[in-house]
């Protein structure tokens, strides 16, 4: 019996230690989604009034929102809405698991993450040719803040950098996120694995970490795939990013990638 009591106490002590590492943090982060300037339902109707009604009907069929997400713009709450989660990601297990809002401290890092995942799609579909036209994306920023933030880039958690930055093995990060939620942590800061410069990413574990109800700024980006790599273009303010063929070569899923399409 004494041994059983000690075993039951270990999770509480572990969560207590993790909670003690959490610190207040705030800032602005960027997330990239598919281009938001197209209204997909508009071609299905004749008038704007009909389009508004159709959107209402579609909204009524979707899963209900967690209470803490109500009142937020859909771009913010969407990652927390849908379950089951089909494929696990760095801080979220597959299945009926709580949502995670992945973003980056700089828009360049968010674009690098998007470029990698777009390339990964073609790696998993080797017979699919590159599209003739560039894909269109919207980058948006939002403020975040919490009294309980874990920073994996600072000691002592930075000692496990190899675990947090494994290109394909997410188990340590998922276990950490489970424990972090149990300790009341609302946000995790970590180095981007996909950004060649490994700049800062953030993972919001709850809508309570948002400090703005809607995006603060939006940017339009285009991503073009070619035999030379991926080119990312922003018209205003003008900026171009070039991800060469070796930019994401550290990920084993991209080894032997066929660039001649």
MARNU-322809 format. One record per residue: x, y, z of N, C-alpha, C, O in turn. Coordinates in steps of 0.1 Angstrom, whole numbers, plus 2048, in hexadecimal, padded with zeros to 3 digits. Example, Ala and Ser with C-alpha at 12.3 -4.5 7.8 and 13.67 -1.06 7.14 Angstrom:
2
n.X | n.Y | n.Z | ca.X | ca.Y | ca.Z | c.X | c.Y | c.Z | o.X | o.Y | o.Z
884 | 7C7 | 84E | 87B | 7D3 | 84E | 884 | 7DF | 84E | 88E | 7DF | 855
880 | 7EA | 847 | 889 | 7F5 | 847 | 881 | 800 | 84F | 886 | 80B | 850
//
This chain:
261
n.X | n.Y | n.Z | ca.X | ca.Y | ca.Z | c.X | c.Y | c.Z | o.X | o.Y | o.Z
808 | 7F4 | 800 | 800 | 800 | 800 | 808 | 80D | 800 | 805 | 816 | 7F8
813 | 80E | 808 | 81B | 81A | 808 | 821 | 81C | 7FA | 821 | 828 | 7F5
825 | 811 | 7F3 | 82B | 813 | 7E6 | 820 | 818 | 7DC | 823 | 821 | 7D4
814 | 814 | 7DE | 809 | 818 | 7D5 | 806 | 827 | 7D7 | 804 | 82E | 7CE
807 | 82C | 7E4 | 805 | 83A | 7E7 | 810 | 842 | 7E0 | 80D | 84D | 7DB
81D | 83D | 7E1 | 827 | 845 | 7DA | 825 | 846 | 7CB | 828 | 850 | 7C5
821 | 83A | 7C5 | 81E | 83A | 7B7 | 814 | 844 | 7B3 | 815 | 84B | 7A9
809 | 845 | 7BB | 7FE | 84E | 7B8 | 803 | 85D | 7BA | 7FD | 866 | 7B3
80D | 85F | 7C2 | 811 | 86D | 7C4 | 81B | 872 | 7B9 | 81C | 87E | 7B8
821 | 869 | 7B2 | 82B | 86E | 7A8 | 825 | 877 | 79D | 82B | 882 | 79B
819 | 874 | 797 | 814 | 87E | 78E | 812 | 88C | 793 | 814 | 896 | 78D
80D | 88D | 7A0 | 80B | 89A | 7A6 | 818 | 8A1 | 7A8 | 818 | 8AD | 7A5
822 | 89A | 7AC | 82F | 8A1 | 7AD | 835 | 8A5 | 7A0 | 83A | 8B0 | 79F
833 | 89D | 796 | 837 | 8A1 | 788 | 830 | 8AD | 783 | 836 | 8B6 | 77E
823 | 8AD | 785 | 81B | 8B9 | 780 | 81F | 8C5 | 788 | 820 | 8D0 | 783
822 | 8C4 | 795 | 826 | 8CF | 79D | 834 | 8D5 | 798 | 835 | 8E1 | 798
83D | 8CC | 795 | 84A | 8D1 | 78F | 848 | 8D8 | 782 | 84E | 8E2 | 780
83F | 8D2 | 77A | 83D | 8D9 | 76D | 836 | 8E6 | 76F | 83A | 8F0 | 768
82D | 8E7 | 778 | 826 | 8F4 | 77A | 830 | 8FE | 77F | 82E | 90A | 77C
83A | 8FA | 787 | 844 | 903 | 78D | 84C | 909 | 782 | 852 | 914 | 784
84E | 902 | 776 | 856 | 907 | 76B | 84E | 911 | 763 | 855 | 918 | 75B
841 | 912 | 764 | 839 | 91B | 75C | 83B | 929 | 760 | 83C | 92C | 76C
83C | 932 | 756 | 83E | 940 | 759 | 834 | 948 | 751 | 82F | 943 | 747
831 | 954 | 755 | 828 | 95D | 74C | 82F | 960 | 73F | 83B | 961 | 73E
827 | 961 | 735 | 82C | 964 | 727 | 821 | 96A | 71F | 816 | 967 | 720
825 | 972 | 715 | 81C | 978 | 70C | 823 | 97C | 6FF | 82F | 97D | 6FF
81C | 97F | 6F5 | 822 | 983 | 6E8 | 818 | 983 | 6DD | 80C | 981 | 6DF
81D | 983 | 6D1 | 815 | 982 | 6C5 | 81A | 976 | 6BD | 826 | 975 | 6BB
811 | 96E | 6B7 | 815 | 963 | 6AF | 80E | 963 | 6A2 | 804 | 96A | 6A0
814 | 95B | 698 | 80F | 95B | 68B | 80B | 94C | 687 | 812 | 943 | 68B
800 | 94B | 680 | 7FB | 93E | 67B | 7F8 | 93F | 66C | 7F4 | 94A | 668
7FA | 935 | 665 | 7F7 | 935 | 656 | 7EC | 92B | 653 | 7ED | 91F | 657
7E2 | 92F | 64B | 7D8 | 926 | 647 | 7D6 | 928 | 638 | 7DC | 930 | 632
7CD | 920 | 632 | 7C9 | 922 | 624 | 7C4 | 930 | 622 | 7BE | 936 | 62B
7C5 | 935 | 616 | 7C1 | 943 | 612 | 7B3 | 945 | 617 | 7AA | 93D | 614
7B0 | 950 | 61E | 7A3 | 953 | 623 | 79C | 95D | 61B | 791 | 962 | 61F
7A1 | 961 | 610 | 79A | 96B | 608 | 78F | 965 | 5FE | 788 | 96C | 5F8
78F | 958 | 5FE | 785 | 951 | 5F6 | 779 | 94D | 5FF | 77C | 947 | 609
76D | 94F | 5FB | 761 | 94A | 602 | 75C | 93E | 5FB | 756 | 93F | 5F0
75E | 932 | 600 | 75C | 926 | 5F9 | 74D | 923 | 5F6 | 749 | 91D | 5ED
744 | 929 | 5FF | 736 | 927 | 5FD | 72F | 930 | 5F3 | 724 | 92E | 5EF
736 | 93B | 5EF | 72F | 945 | 5E7 | 72B | 940 | 5D9 | 720 | 944 | 5D5
733 | 937 | 5D3 | 72E | 932 | 5C6 | 721 | 929 | 5C7 | 71B | 926 | 5BC
71D | 925 | 5D3 | 712 | 91C | 5D4 | 705 | 924 | 5D6 | 6FA | 91E | 5D5
705 | 931 | 5D6 | 6F9 | 939 | 5D9 | 6F8 | 945 | 5CF | 701 | 947 | 5C7
6ED | 94C | 5CF | 6EB | 957 | 5C6 | 6ED | 965 | 5CD | 6F0 | 96E | 5C6
6EB | 965 | 5DA | 6EC | 972 | 5E0 | 6F4 | 971 | 5ED | 6F6 | 966 | 5F2
6F8 | 97D | 5F2 | 700 | 97D | 5FF | 6F8 | 978 | 60B | 6FD | 972 | 614
6EB | 97B | 60A | 6E2 | 977 | 615 | 6E1 | 968 | 615 | 6E1 | 962 | 620
6DF | 962 | 609 | 6DF | 953 | 609 | 6EC | 94D | 60E | 6ED | 943 | 614
6F7 | 954 | 60A | 704 | 94F | 60F | 706 | 950 | 61E | 70B | 946 | 624
701 | 95A | 624 | 701 | 95C | 632 | 6F9 | 951 | 639 | 6FD | 94B | 643
6ED | 94E | 633 | 6E5 | 944 | 639 | 6EB | 936 | 638 | 6EA | 92E | 641
6F1 | 933 | 62C | 6F8 | 927 | 62A | 703 | 925 | 634 | 705 | 91A | 63A
70B | 92F | 637 | 716 | 92F | 641 | 710 | 92C | 64F | 716 | 924 | 656
704 | 931 | 652 | 6FE | 92E | 65F | 6FA | 920 | 660 | 6FC | 919 | 66B
6F5 | 91A | 655 | 6F1 | 90C | 655 | 6FD | 903 | 657 | 6FC | 8F9 | 65E
708 | 906 | 650 | 714 | 8FE | 651 | 719 | 8FF | 65F | 71E | 8F5 | 665
719 | 90B | 665 | 71F | 90D | 673 | 717 | 904 | 67D | 71D | 8FF | 686
70A | 903 | 67A | 702 | 8FB | 684 | 705 | 8EC | 684 | 702 | 8E5 | 68D
70B | 8E8 | 679 | 70F | 8D9 | 678 | 71C | 8D6 | 67F | 720 | 8CA | 680
724 | 8E0 | 682 | 731 | 8DE | 687 | 731 | 8DB | 696 | 728 | 8DF | 69D
73C | 8D5 | 69B | 73D | 8D2 | 6AA | 73C | 8DF | 6B2 | 740 | 8EA | 6AD
737 | 8DE | 6BE | 736 | 8EA | 6C7 | 744 | 8EE | 6CB | 74D | 8E5 | 6CB
746 | 8FA | 6CF | 753 | 8FF | 6D3 | 755 | 8FD | 6E2 | 74B | 8FD | 6EA
761 | 8FB | 6E6 | 764 | 8FB | 6F5 | 760 | 909 | 6FA | 761 | 913 | 6F3
75B | 90A | 706 | 755 | 916 | 70C | 760 | 922 | 70B | 75C | 92D | 708
76C | 91F | 70E | 776 | 929 | 70E | 77A | 92F | 700 | 780 | 939 | 6FF
775 | 928 | 6F6 | 778 | 92D | 6E8 | 76C | 935 | 6E2 | 76E | 93B | 6D7
761 | 936 | 6E9 | 756 | 93D | 6E4 | 759 | 94C | 6E3 | 75F | 952 | 6ED
755 | 953 | 6D9 | 757 | 961 | 6D7 | 764 | 964 | 6CF | 766 | 970 | 6CC
76C | 95A | 6CC | 778 | 95C | 6C4 | 775 | 95A | 6B5 | 76C | 953 | 6B1
77E | 960 | 6AD | 77D | 95E | 69F | 780 | 950 | 69B | 787 | 949 | 6A2
77A | 94B | 690 | 77B | 93D | 68D | 78A | 939 | 68A | 78D | 92D | 68C
792 | 942 | 685 | 7A0 | 93F | 683 | 7A7 | 93B | 690 | 7B1 | 934 | 68F
7A2 | 940 | 69B | 7A8 | 93D | 6A8 | 7A3 | 930 | 6AE | 7AB | 928 | 6B3
796 | 92E | 6AD | 790 | 923 | 6B4 | 790 | 916 | 6AC | 78E | 90B | 6B2
792 | 916 | 69F | 791 | 90A | 697 | 799 | 8FE | 69C | 795 | 8F3 | 69C
7A6 | 900 | 6A0 | 7AE | 8F5 | 6A4 | 7A9 | 8EE | 6B1 | 7AC | 8E3 | 6B4
7A0 | 8F5 | 6B8 | 79A | 8EF | 6C5 | 78D | 8E9 | 6C3 | 787 | 8E3 | 6CC
787 | 8EA | 6B7 | 779 | 8E6 | 6B4 | 778 | 8D7 | 6B1 | 76E | 8D1 | 6B5
780 | 8D2 | 6A8 | 77E | 8C5 | 6A2 | 785 | 8BA | 6A9 | 791 | 8BA | 6AB
77D | 8AF | 6AB | 782 | 8A3 | 6B0 | 77A | 898 | 6A9 | 76E | 89A | 6A5
77F | 88C | 6A8 | 78D | 888 | 6AB | 797 | 88E | 6A2 | 795 | 891 | 697
7A3 | 88F | 6A8 | 7AF | 894 | 6A1 | 7B5 | 889 | 699 | 7B9 | 87F | 69F
7B5 | 88A | 68C | 7B9 | 87E | 684 | 7C7 | 879 | 685 | 7C9 | 86D | 686
7D1 | 882 | 686 | 7DF | 87E | 686 | 7E6 | 886 | 691 | 7E4 | 893 | 692
7ED | 880 | 69A | 7F4 | 887 | 6A4 | 7FE | 892 | 69F | 804 | 890 | 694
800 | 89D | 6A6 | 80A | 8A7 | 6A3 | 813 | 8A9 | 6AF | 812 | 8A1 | 6B9
81B | 8B3 | 6AF | 826 | 8B4 | 6B9 | 820 | 8B4 | 6C7 | 826 | 8AD | 6D0
816 | 8BC | 6CA | 811 | 8BD | 6D8 | 802 | 8B8 | 6D9 | 7FC | 8BB | 6E3
7FE | 8B0 | 6CF | 7F0 | 8AB | 6D0 | 7F0 | 89D | 6CB | 7F4 | 89A | 6C0
7EA | 894 | 6D3 | 7E9 | 886 | 6CF | 7DD | 885 | 6C6 | 7D4 | 88D | 6C5
7DD | 87A | 6BE | 7D2 | 877 | 6B5 | 7C6 | 872 | 6BE | 7C8 | 86D | 6C9
7BA | 874 | 6B9 | 7AE | 870 | 6C1 | 7A6 | 87B | 6C6 | 7A7 | 887 | 6C2
79F | 878 | 6D1 | 796 | 882 | 6D7 | 79E | 88A | 6E1 | 79C | 889 | 6ED
7A7 | 893 | 6DC | 7B0 | 89A | 6E4 | 7AE | 8A9 | 6E3 | 7A8 | 8AE | 6D9
7B2 | 8B1 | 6EE | 7B0 | 8BF | 6ED | 7B8 | 8C6 | 6E2 | 7C2 | 8C1 | 6DE
7B3 | 8D1 | 6DD | 7B9 | 8D7 | 6D2 | 7C6 | 8DF | 6D5 | 7C8 | 8E2 | 6E1
7CD | 8E2 | 6CB | 7DA | 8EA | 6CD | 7DA | 8F4 | 6C1 | 7D8 | 8F0 | 6B6
7DD | 901 | 6C4 | 7DE | 90B | 6BA | 7ED | 90D | 6B8 | 7F4 | 913 | 6C1
7F2 | 908 | 6AD | 801 | 909 | 6AA | 803 | 917 | 6A2 | 7FC | 91A | 699
80E | 91E | 6A7 | 811 | 92B | 6A0 | 820 | 92D | 6A2 | 827 | 925 | 6A8
824 | 938 | 69D | 833 | 93C | 69E | 834 | 94A | 6A2 | 82C | 953 | 6A0
840 | 94D | 6A8 | 842 | 95B | 6AD | 844 | 965 | 6A1 | 842 | 971 | 6A2
849 | 95F | 696 | 84C | 967 | 68A | 845 | 961 | 67E | 844 | 955 | 67D
840 | 96A | 675 | 839 | 965 | 669 | 842 | 95C | 660 | 83D | 953 | 65A
84F | 95F | 660 | 858 | 957 | 658 | 858 | 949 | 65C | 859 | 93F | 654
858 | 947 | 66A | 858 | 939 | 66F | 84B | 932 | 66C | 84B | 926 | 668
83F | 939 | 66D | 832 | 933 | 669 | 832 | 92F | 65B | 82C | 925 | 657
838 | 937 | 652 | 839 | 933 | 644 | 842 | 927 | 642 | 83F | 91F | 639
84D | 927 | 649 | 856 | 91B | 648 | 84E | 90E | 64C | 850 | 904 | 645
846 | 90F | 657 | 83F | 903 | 65B | 835 | 8FF | 650 | 833 | 8F3 | 64D
82E | 909 | 64A | 824 | 906 | 640 | 82B | 900 | 633 | 826 | 8F7 | 62D
837 | 906 | 62F | 83E | 901 | 624 | 842 | 8F2 | 626 | 841 | 8EA | 61D
846 | 8EF | 632 | 84A | 8E1 | 635 | 83E | 8D7 | 634 | 83F | 8CD | 62D
833 | 8DB | 63A | 828 | 8D2 | 639 | 822 | 8D1 | 62B | 81C | 8C6 | 627
823 | 8DB | 623 | 81F | 8DA | 615 | 828 | 8D1 | 60E | 823 | 8C9 | 606
835 | 8D2 | 610 | 83E | 8C8 | 60A | 83C | 8BA | 60E | 83D | 8B1 | 607
839 | 8B8 | 61B | 836 | 8AB | 620 | 82A | 8A4 | 619 | 82A | 898 | 617
820 | 8AC | 616 | 815 | 8A7 | 60F | 81A | 8A0 | 601 | 815 | 895 | 5FE
822 | 8A7 | 5FA | 827 | 8A1 | 5ED | 831 | 896 | 5F0 | 832 | 88D | 5E7
838 | 896 | 5FB | 840 | 88A | 5FE | 838 | 87E | 600 | 83C | 873 | 5FD
82C | 87F | 606 | 823 | 874 | 609 | 81B | 871 | 5FD | 814 | 867 | 5FD
81B | 879 | 5F2 | 814 | 876 | 5E6 | 81E | 878 | 5DA | 81C | 882 | 5D3
827 | 86F | 5D9 | 832 | 871 | 5CF | 82E | 872 | 5C0 | 835 | 877 | 5B8
822 | 86D | 5BD | 81D | 86E | 5AF | 816 | 87B | 5AC | 812 | 87D | 5A1
814 | 883 | 5B6 | 80C | 890 | 5B4 | 816 | 89A | 5AF | 820 | 89D | 5B5
813 | 8A0 | 5A4 | 81B | 8AB | 59E | 81A | 8B8 | 5A6 | 80F | 8BA | 5AC
824 | 8C0 | 5A6 | 823 | 8CE | 5AC | 818 | 8D5 | 5A5 | 817 | 8D4 | 598
810 | 8DD | 5AC | 806 | 8E6 | 5A5 | 80C | 8F0 | 59C | 817 | 8F5 | 59F
805 | 8F4 | 592 | 80A | 8FE | 589 | 80A | 90C | 590 | 813 | 914 | 58D
800 | 90E | 598 | 7FF | 91B | 59F | 803 | 91A | 5AD | 803 | 910 | 5B3
807 | 926 | 5B2 | 80B | 926 | 5C0 | 7FF | 925 | 5C9 | 7F4 | 929 | 5C6
801 | 91F | 5D5 | 7F6 | 91E | 5DE | 7F4 | 92B | 5E6 | 7FE | 932 | 5E8
7E8 | 92E | 5EA | 7E6 | 93B | 5F1 | 7E3 | 938 | 600 | 7DB | 92F | 603
7E9 | 941 | 608 | 7E8 | 93F | 617 | 7E6 | 94C | 61D | 7EA | 957 | 618
7E0 | 94C | 629 | 7DE | 958 | 631 | 7E6 | 956 | 63E | 7E4 | 94C | 645
7EF | 95F | 641 | 7F6 | 95F | 64E | 7EF | 96A | 657 | 7EC | 975 | 653
7EC | 966 | 663 | 7E6 | 96F | 66D | 7EC | 96F | 67A | 7F2 | 965 | 67E
7EC | 97A | 681 | 7F2 | 97B | 68E | 7E7 | 97D | 699 | 7DC | 981 | 696
7EB | 979 | 6A5 | 7E2 | 97A | 6B0 | 7EA | 97B | 6BD | 7F5 | 976 | 6BE
7E5 | 982 | 6C7 | 7EC | 984 | 6D3 | 7E9 | 978 | 6DC | 7DE | 973 | 6DC
7F3 | 974 | 6E4 | 7F1 | 969 | 6EE | 7F7 | 96E | 6FC | 7FF | 977 | 6FC
7F3 | 967 | 706 | 7F8 | 96A | 713 | 7F3 | 961 | 71E | 7E7 | 95C | 71D
7FB | 95D | 727 | 7F7 | 954 | 732 | 800 | 955 | 73E | 80C | 959 | 73C
7FB | 952 | 749 | 803 | 952 | 755 | 80B | 945 | 756 | 814 | 944 | 75F
808 | 93B | 74E | 80E | 92E | 74F | 813 | 92A | 741 | 80C | 924 | 739
820 | 92D | 73E | 826 | 92A | 731 | 832 | 921 | 734 | 83B | 925 | 73C
834 | 916 | 72C | 840 | 90E | 72D | 848 | 912 | 721 | 843 | 913 | 715
855 | 914 | 723 | 85E | 918 | 718 | 869 | 90D | 717 | 872 | 90B | 71F
868 | 905 | 70C | 871 | 8FA | 70A | 87E | 8FE | 705 | 887 | 8F6 | 704
880 | 90B | 702 | 88D | 910 | 6FD | 896 | 915 | 709 | 8A1 | 919 | 706
891 | 915 | 715 | 898 | 919 | 720 | 89A | 90E | 72A | 892 | 905 | 72B
8A5 | 90F | 732 | 8A8 | 905 | 73C | 89D | 905 | 747 | 897 | 90F | 749
89A | 8FA | 74D | 8A0 | 8EC | 74B | 89A | 8E4 | 73F | 8A0 | 8DA | 73C
88F | 8E9 | 73A | 888 | 8E1 | 730 | 890 | 8E0 | 723 | 88F | 8D6 | 71B
899 | 8EA | 720 | 8A1 | 8EA | 714 | 8AB | 8DE | 714 | 8B0 | 8DB | 709
8AE | 8D8 | 71F | 8B7 | 8CD | 720 | 8B2 | 8C1 | 717 | 8B9 | 8B9 | 713
8A4 | 8C1 | 715 | 89F | 8B6 | 70D | 89C | 8BB | 6FF | 892 | 8B6 | 6F9
8A4 | 8C3 | 6FA | 8A1 | 8C9 | 6ED | 8A0 | 8BE | 6E2 | 898 | 8C0 | 6D9
8A8 | 8B4 | 6E3 | 8A7 | 8A9 | 6D9 | 899 | 8A2 | 6D9 | 894 | 89F | 6CE
893 | 8A1 | 6E4 | 886 | 89C | 6E5 | 87B | 8A5 | 6DF | 873 | 8A1 | 6D7
87C | 8B2 | 6E3 | 872 | 8BC | 6DE | 874 | 8BE | 6CF | 86A | 8C2 | 6C9
87F | 8BC | 6C9 | 881 | 8C0 | 6BB | 883 | 8B4 | 6B2 | 888 | 8B5 | 6A7
87F | 8A8 | 6B6 | 880 | 89D | 6AD | 877 | 89F | 6A1 | 86B | 8A3 | 6A3
87C | 89C | 695 | 874 | 89F | 689 | 867 | 897 | 688 | 85D | 89C | 682
867 | 88B | 68D | 85B | 882 | 68B | 856 | 87C | 698 | 84A | 878 | 698
85E | 87B | 6A2 | 85A | 875 | 6AF | 853 | 87F | 6B8 | 85A | 887 | 6BF
846 | 87F | 6B9 | 83F | 889 | 6C1 | 83B | 884 | 6CF | 836 | 88C | 6D7
83E | 878 | 6D3 | 83A | 872 | 6DF | 83E | 87B | 6EC | 836 | 87D | 6F4
84B | 87F | 6ED | 84F | 887 | 6F8 | 847 | 894 | 6F9 | 843 | 898 | 704
845 | 89A | 6EE | 83E | 8A7 | 6EE | 82F | 8A5 | 6F1 | 829 | 8AD | 6F9
829 | 89A | 6ED | 81B | 898 | 6F0 | 81A | 895 | 6FF | 810 | 899 | 705
823 | 88D | 704 | 823 | 88A | 713 | 825 | 897 | 71B | 81E | 899 | 725
82D | 89F | 716 | 82F | 8AC | 71D | 823 | 8B5 | 71D | 81F | 8BA | 727
81C | 8B5 | 711 | 810 | 8BD | 710 | 805 | 8B7 | 719 | 7FD | 8BF | 71F
804 | 8AA | 71A | 7FA | 8A4 | 724 | 7FD | 8A9 | 732 | 7F4 | 8AD | 739
809 | 8A8 | 736 | 80D | 8AC | 743 | 80B | 8BB | 746 | 807 | 8BF | 750
80E | 8C3 | 73B | 80D | 8D1 | 73C | 7FF | 8D5 | 73E | 7FC | 8DE | 747
7F5 | 8CF | 737 | 7E7 | 8D2 | 739 | 7E3 | 8CE | 748 | 7DC | 8D6 | 74E
7E8 | 8C3 | 74D | 7E5 | 8BF | 75B | 7EA | 8C9 | 765 | 7E5 | 8CA | 770
7F5 | 8D0 | 761 | 7FB | 8DA | 76A | 7F6 | 8E8 | 768 | 7FA | 8F2 | 76E
7EC | 8E9 | 75F | 7E5 | 8F6 | 75D | 7ED | 8FF | 753 | 7E9 | 90B | 752
7F7 | 8FA | 74C | 7FE | 901 | 742 | 7F5 | 904 | 736 | 7EE | 8FB | 732
7F6 | 910 | 731 | 7ED | 914 | 726 | 7F4 | 916 | 718 | 7EE | 916 | 70E
801 | 916 | 719 | 809 | 919 | 70D | 817 | 914 | 70E | 81D | 914 | 718
81C | 90F | 702 | 82A | 90A | 702 | 832 | 911 | 6F7 | 82D | 913 | 6EC
83D | 916 | 6FB | 846 | 91C | 6F1 | 851 | 912 | 6EE | 856 | 90B | 6F7
855 | 911 | 6E1 | 85F | 907 | 6DD | 865 | 90B | 6D0 | 860 | 913 | 6C8
871 | 906 | 6CD | 878 | 909 | 6C0 | 871 | 901 | 6B5 | 86E | 8F6 | 6B6
870 | 908 | 6AA | 86A | 902 | 69D | 874 | 8F8 | 698 | 880 | 8FB | 696
86F | 8EC | 695 | 877 | 8E2 | 68F | 879 | 8E5 | 680 | 883 | 8E1 | 67A
86E | 8EA | 67A | 86E | 8EC | 66B | 875 | 8F8 | 666 | 87B | 8F8 | 65B
875 | 903 | 66E | 87B | 90F | 66A | 88B | 90C | 66A | 890 | 908 | 674
891 | 90F | 65F | 8A0 | 90C | 65F | 8A7 | 914 | 669 | 8B2 | 910 | 66D
8A2 | 91F | 66E | 8A9 | 927 | 679 | 8A3 | 923 | 687 | 8A8 | 929 | 691
89A | 91A | 688 | 895 | 915 | 694 | 890 | 920 | 69E | 893 | 920 | 6AA
889 | 92A | 698 | 883 | 934 | 6A0 | 877 | 92F | 6A8 | 873 | 924 | 6A7
871 | 938 | 6B0 | 868 | 935 | 6BA | 85A | 931 | 6B4 | 854 | 939 | 6AC
854 | 926 | 6B9 | 846 | 923 | 6B7 | 83F | 924 | 6C4 | 845 | 924 | 6CF
831 | 924 | 6C3 | 829 | 924 | 6CF | 81E | 91A | 6CD | 819 | 919 | 6C2
81A | 913 | 6D7 | 80E | 90A | 6D7 | 805 | 90E | 6E2 | 808 | 90C | 6ED
7F9 | 913 | 6DE | 7EF | 917 | 6E8 | 7E7 | 90A | 6EB | 7E1 | 904 | 6E1
7E6 | 907 | 6F7 | 7DF | 8FA | 6FB | 7D0 | 8FD | 6FE | 7C8 | 8F4 | 701
7CC | 90A | 6FF | 7BF | 90E | 702 | 7BC | 91B | 6FC | 7C5 | 924 | 6FA
7AF | 91E | 6F9 | 7AB | 92B | 6F4 | 7AC | 936 | 6FF | 7AC | 942 | 6FC
7AE | 932 | 70B | 7B0 | 93C | 716 | 7BD | 944 | 714 | 7BF | 94E | 71A
7C6 | 93E | 70C | 7D3 | 945 | 70A | 7D2 | 950 | 700 | 7DC | 958 | 6FE
7C7 | 952 | 6F9 | 7C6 | 95D | 6EF | 7C4 | 96A | 6F6 | 7BD | 96A | 700
7CA | 974 | 6F1 | 7C8 | 982 | 6F7 | 7C2 | 98B | 6ED | 7C1 | 997 | 6EF
7BE | 986 | 6E2 | 7B6 | 98D | 6D8 | 7AB | 984 | 6D2 | 7AE | 978 | 6D1
7A0 | 989 | 6CF | 795 | 980 | 6CB | 795 | 97E | 6BC | 78D | 975 | 6B8
79D | 985 | 6B5 | 79E | 983 | 6A6 | 7AC | 986 | 6A1 | 7B3 | 98C | 6A9
7AF | 982 | 695 | 7BC | 985 | 690 | 7BF | 994 | 690 | 7B6 | 99D | 68E
7CC | 998 | 693 | 7D0 | 9A6 | 694 | 7D4 | 9AB | 686 | 7D1 | 9B6 | 682
7DB | 9A2 | 67F | 7E0 | 9A5 | 671 | 7DF | 999 | 668 | 7E1 | 98E | 66D
7DD | 99C | 65C | 7DD | 991 | 652 | 7E6 | 994 | 646 | 7E7 | 9A0 | 642
7EC | 98A | 641 | 7F5 | 98B | 635 | 7F1 | 980 | 62B | 7EE | 975 | 62F
7F3 | 983 | 61F | 7F0 | 97A | 614 | 7FE | 975 | 60F | 807 | 97D | 60C
7FF | 967 | 60E | 80B | 961 | 60A | 808 | 957 | 5FF | 7FD | 952 | 5FE
812 | 955 | 5F6 | 811 | 94B | 5EC | 81E | 942 | 5ED | 829 | 946 | 5EF
81B | 934 | 5EC | 826 | 92A | 5ED | 827 | 923 | 5E0 | 81D | 91D | 5DB
832 | 924 | 5DA | 835 | 91D | 5CD | 83F | 912 | 5CE | 84A | 914 | 5D4
83B | 906 | 5C9 | 844 | 8FB | 5C9 | 84B | 8F9 | 5BC | 844 | 8FA | 5B1
857 | 8F6 | 5BC | 85F | 8F4 | 5AF | 86A | 8EA | 5B1 | 86C | 8E6 | 5BC
871 | 8E7 | 5A7 | 87C | 8DE | 5A8 | 887 | 8E3 | 5B0 | 890 | 8DC | 5B5
887 | 8F1 | 5B3 | 892 | 8F7 | 5BB | 88E | 8F8 | 5C9 | 897 | 8FB | 5D2
882 | 8F5 | 5CD | 87D | 8F6 | 5DB | 870 | 8FD | 5DC | 867 | 8FC | 5D3
86E | 905 | 5E7 | 862 | 90C | 5E9 | 865 | 91B | 5EA | 86E | 91F | 5F2
85D | 923 | 5E3 | 85E | 931 | 5E4 | 852 | 937 | 5EA | 847 | 934 | 5E6
853 | 93F | 5F5 | 848 | 945 | 5FC | 848 | 954 | 5F9 | 852 | 95B | 5FB
83D | 95A | 5F4 | 83C | 968 | 5F0 | 831 | 96F | 5F7 | 826 | 96A | 5F8
834 | 97B | 5FC | 82A | 984 | 602 | 82B | 991 | 5FB | 836 | 997 | 5F9
81F | 996 | 5F6 | 81F | 9A2 | 5EE | 820 | 9AF | 5F6 | 827 | 9B8 | 5F3
819 | 9AF | 602 | 819 | 9BB | 60A | 819 | 9B8 | 619 | 810 | 9B1 | 61E
823 | 9BD | 620 | 830 | 9C2 | 61B | 838 | 9B8 | 614 | 838 | 9AC | 618
83F | 9BB | 60A | 845 | 9B2 | 601 | 850 | 9AA | 608 | 859 | 9B0 | 60F
850 | 99D | 606 | 85A | 994 | 60C | 85A | 987 | 605 | 84F | 982 | 601
865 | 981 | 603 | 866 | 974 | 5FD | 870 | 96B | 605 | 87A | 970 | 60A
86C | 95F | 606 | 874 | 955 | 60E | 876 | 949 | 605 | 86D | 944 | 5FD
882 | 944 | 605 | 886 | 939 | 5FC | 88B | 92D | 605 | 894 | 92E | 60C
883 | 922 | 603 | 887 | 916 | 60A | 88C | 90C | 600 | 885 | 906 | 5F8
89A | 90A | 5FF | 8A0 | 902 | 5F6 | 89D | 8F3 | 5F8 | 896 | 8EF | 601
8A2 | 8EB | 5EF | 89F | 8DC | 5EF | 8A4 | 8D6 | 5FC | 89F | 8CB | 600
8AE | 8DC | 603 | 8B3 | 8D6 | 60F | 8AE | 8DD | 61C | 8B3 | 8D9 | 626
8A5 | 8E6 | 61A | 8A0 | 8ED | 626 | 89A | 8E5 | 631 | 89C | 8E7 | 63D
893 | 8DA | 62D | 88D | 8D1 | 636 | 892 | 8C3 | 636 | 88C | 8B9 | 639
89F | 8C2 | 631 | 8A5 | 8B4 | 62E | 8A7 | 8AC | 63B | 8A9 | 8A0 | 63A
8A6 | 8B3 | 647 | 8A8 | 8AB | 653 | 89D | 8A2 | 656 | 89E | 899 | 65E
891 | 8A4 | 650 | 886 | 89B | 653 | 887 | 88F | 64A | 888 | 890 | 63E
887 | 883 | 651 | 889 | 877 | 649 | 87E | 874 | 63F | 880 | 86D | 635
872 | 87A | 640 | 867 | 878 | 637 | 86A | 87F | 62A | 863 | 87C | 620
873 | 888 | 629 | 876 | 88F | 61D | 883 | 88A | 616 | 887 | 88F | 60C
889 | 880 | 61C | 895 | 87A | 615 | 891 | 873 | 608 | 887 | 86C | 608
898 | 876 | 5FE | 895 | 870 | 5F1 | 889 | 877 | 5EA | 883 | 871 | 5E1
886 | 883 | 5EF | 87A | 88A | 5E9 | 87D | 88C | 5DA | 888 | 890 | 5D6
872 | 889 | 5D2 | 873 | 88B | 5C3 | 86F | 89A | 5C0 | 863 | 89D | 5C0
879 | 8A2 | 5BC | 876 | 8B0 | 5B9 | 872 | 8B1 | 5AA | 86E | 8BC | 5A6
875 | 8A7 | 5A2 | 872 | 8A8 | 594 | 863 | 8A4 | 591 | 861 | 898 | 58F
85A | 8AE | 592 | 84C | 8AA | 590 | 846 | 8B4 | 585 | 83A | 8B3 | 582
//
